Amino acid sequence: MAVPAWTEQAIPGKDVGLLAARPIRRGERIMARTAAIMIDGAAVDGLPVAAFAGLLHDAAKSLPEPHRAQFFNLSTSYGVDDYDSGENDAYKIFATNAFRTGIADGLPDLHSVFRDVSRINHGCQPNCAYFFDPVTLAHNIFAVVDIMQGEELTVGYIDPIQTHAERKAKVHRHWGFNCTCARCAQPPRLVAESDDRVRSILSLLGTLDDYTTAAGSNGTGPAAAELLVLLFELEGLQGRIHEAEYRLALEWNGVGDGLRATQAARRCLDRGLLVRGAEQPFISNMRILVADPTSHWSWKFRLGKKENDKTDEKKGK
């Protein structure tokens, strides 16, 4: 019989969490769970808290055992946001543990609570990532790095591309805890260095996403995208590194280097499929580039029309 990948345990300062019960390799699917409770975002946004909390309580109480007991055993610790007096235990569990899950672009958001998935604690350098599969209605958790036996499983509750102070304020405001992950617990000089890398990442994302500038101007081109990949790696953002590889693929293709563009696109697909699933637009975009870099919209887009014309003349086109 296969050894389970995780075990549920009390963790000092964190209530309950999940620990690796055995070594877990990068790319392994740790779990796939359907929701205990799934609610249309229109109800979450449109109903008064007291009315919504009452409906939620009735729905949760109607769950079969042991499903009901597992739901009501989830943490109800949330932060300093003000809540209406109509809240109850089911509402507090929902406010603490719900994920935003969508069926498809253009359709209403869903807010879902998952039993085992909701036990995974936060980390600013998470070793796991998740995506919601709209076909199976399951939340899939994958390891984005190799995980040692006994190591805590973590996911990101917030966007990790923020400074230490911004991350700390956000998790405390909404969930009421001070993050003690390895990234946040660094000495001040290393926190300052991390914050500097974060600011560089945000700056590079802004310049690389401007497709109107020529390569090398205003911080664009393959060298800038290579730096972006390095900064993601140094920050331990393995669950998001496909975003950097995506931009690197476009930059290499933008200067007419189809081979290096294809290599970066392959890496983007390898990581992106793991943490985002197959239905994302950037996945289709990278597959088109891999199939034929020269027919992709990004081919030589950084060279400008004059440079394209010169290159074609040299090739006798």
N, C-alpha and C positions, 0 to 999 in steps of 0.2 A: 504494500500500500504506500502511495506517495506521502512523503512527509509534508504536513501543512507548511506554507511559507511564513505564517505569522502566528503570534499568540497575543492575546489581550492581557495586559497587566497594568496594575497601578504604577504610576510614574511620579516620583516626588516632585511636587510643585506643579503638576500637570493633570491631576486627577487620573484618568485612565487613558492609555495609549496602546499602540500596537508595536511589538518588537519582532524582528526577524527570528523565526524559529530555526532557521538554517541559512547557509549562505544563499544569496539571491543574485543572479547574474543580471547585468544590464540588459534590458529588453524583455525580461520575463514579466508576464502578466500575473500580478499578485492576487487580484480578485476582480470579479465582474458581478455587480449587484444591481437588481432592480430596486425601485424606490419603495420605502415604507409608506410615504405620503408624497403625493405630487399635486401641486396646486397651480392653477392658471394665474399668471402674473397680474391679470386685470383684477382678480379678486383681492390679491395682496395689496395692490395700489388703490383700489376703489372702495373697499369696504371699511367702515369704522373698525377700529381695533377690537372693540368689545364684541361686535357682531362676528368678525372674522375669527377671533379667538374661540367663540362659542361653537361655531361650525367646525373649526379645527379640532377642538376637544371631542366633539361627538364622533368625528371621523376616526380619530386615533383610538377612542374607546371601542370602536366597532372592529378593530383589527383582531384577527384570531390569535390565540396564544400559540407559541411563545412570542409571536411577532409583537403583540401589544406590550408585553413586559419589556422586551428589548428596546422598543421605542421610548417608553417612559423611563428607562434606565439611562438614557443619553444625558450628557451634561446640559445643565441649564444656566451655566455661567456666561453672562454677556456683560458688555461694558457699560459705559456711563451714558449712552444714548437714553433719552427719556422715552418711556413707554407708557401707554394709556393704562388707567386703572382696570380696564377690562381684561388684562392679560391673565393667563392661567398657565399651568405647567406645560400643556401641549404647545401653547404659544411661545413660551420661553425656550423650549426645546427647538421649535422651528426657527426662532430668531437666532439661536446659537449655531445651528447645524445645517441650515438649508443651503443647497447649491442652486445656482441659476443654471437651468438645463433647457436647451432649445431643441425643438423638433426639426425646424428648417428655417432658412432665411425668410423673413417676412411674416412668420407666424408668431403668435404671442409667446413671450417667455414663460417658462414653467419654473417653479421653485420646488425642489425635491429634497427630501430627507432620506438618507440611506443609513441603515443600522451599522454595519461594520465599517463602511467608508467614513462615516462621521466620527469614528473613534480615532482616526489618524490625525495627529497633532500637526501644528504649523511649524515650518522652518523656513528661514529666508534663503537657505541653500538646500531646497528640498531634494531628497533622494528618490522621490516618486513623483509622478505626474498622472493626471487623469483626463479622460474625455468621456463625454456622454454620447452613446451610440443611439441615434434616433430610430434605428431599425429594430434593435432588440430592447430599447428603453433601459439599457444597463449602463451604469457608471463603471468604467474600466480603469483600473489602477495598474500602472507599469513602473518598474524600476528604471530610472534614468542613469544610474551608476551601479557598480557592483556594491552589494550591501552585505556586511559581515553578520554572522549569527550573533544575536543579542543587541544589534544596533536598532535604534528606534526608527520606525518608518515615518516620514514626514512629507507633507505636501505644502504648497504655498497658498495661504488664505488670501494673500494680497499680491499685487504686482511687485516683484522683487527688485525691479529697476527703479528704486527710490533710495534716497539717502537713509542713513541709520536713524536719524531723528524723525523723518517722515514715516518710516516703517514702524518705529516704536509707537508713535502717536496714533497711527491708524489701528494697529492691533489692540492697543489699550482702550481706545475709544469704543470699538465695536465689540471686542471679546473680553475686555477687562483683565488682560494679563500682560506682563512685561516679557518680551521675547528674550530667551536665554540661549538661543541657538548659537552654533560656533561662529557664525558671521557677526552676530550682534555682541558676542562676549569677548571679542578681540580687544587687546590693549588700545588705548585712545589713538596712538600713532598709526596703528593698522586700520582702525575705523576711519580715520581721516584719509588714508590712502584709498580705502574702499569707496568712500564718498567721492573722491576725485575721479575714480574709474567710472562710477555711476554717472557723474556729470559728463564725462567724455562719451560714454555710451549714448546718452540722450542727445548730445550734440551731433554725433555721427549719424544717428538714426534720422535726425532732421535733415542733414545735408544729403545723405545718400538717397533719401526718398524724394529729393528734388530732381526729377528726370530731365530738367531743361538745361542743366549746366554741362559743360564739356568735362571730360576726364581730367583730373588733376586740379581743376579750379574749384575753389570753395570747399575743399576737403572731400571731393568725390574721387572715383576711380578704384581699381582693385587694391591698391595699397591701403586706402582708407577702410575698405571692407575687410581686408586681412586683419587690420588693427581691431576692428569691431569683433571679429571672431575671437581674437586673443583676449580682449577685455571680458567677453562673456565667459571664457574659460577661467580666467583669473578670478572672477567673481563667483565661480561655481554654479553658474546658471545653466546647467546641463539640460533642464527641461525646456529651455527657451532658445537653445543654441541654433535650432533650425532657422530662427528668424535672422540670425547673422549669416548663416550659410546661404540663405535665400538671397540676401543682398549681395553677397560675394558672387554668386552665380550670375546675377544680373550685371554686375560691374565687369566681370570677365567677358561676358557676352557683349556688353556695351562697347568694349574696345576690340571686338573681333577675335577673341581667343576662345573658340568653341570647345577645345579640349578641357581647359581649366574650368570653363563655365559648366561643362557636363560633370566634371568631378565634384564641384561644389553643389550642383543640383542633386547629384546622387546622395551626398551627405545630408542635404536638406531633407530629401525623401526618407532616408533611413531614420532620422530623428523625428521628423514631422509626423510620419505615419504612426510612430510609437505613442506620441503624446497628444495628437490632435485627431487621428482617425483619417479615413480615406476620402471623406466627403468635403474637405476644405478646398476653397478655390486655389490656394497657393500650391496644393498638391497637384492639381490639374495643370497649373501653370508650369511647374517644374517638369512634369512628365512631357509636356509639349517641347520644352527646351531640350530635354535629353533625347527625344526622338529626332530632332533636327534643329540645332542651335541657329542656323542661318535663316530659318523661317519663323523663328520666335520674334515677337514684337521688339525685344530688347537688342537684337543684333545690331551692333555698331552705333547704338543710340548715343553713346558718349562722344563719338568722333565728330559729329556734326556733318552737315551735307557736303561741305567742301572737302573734308578729309575722306569721306566715303567716296566721293567722285575720284580723288587721286588714287585711292587704293584700287578702285575698279579699273582705272586706266592702266595701272601697272600690271594687272592681271589680264589685260586685253579684253575687258568686258565692255 
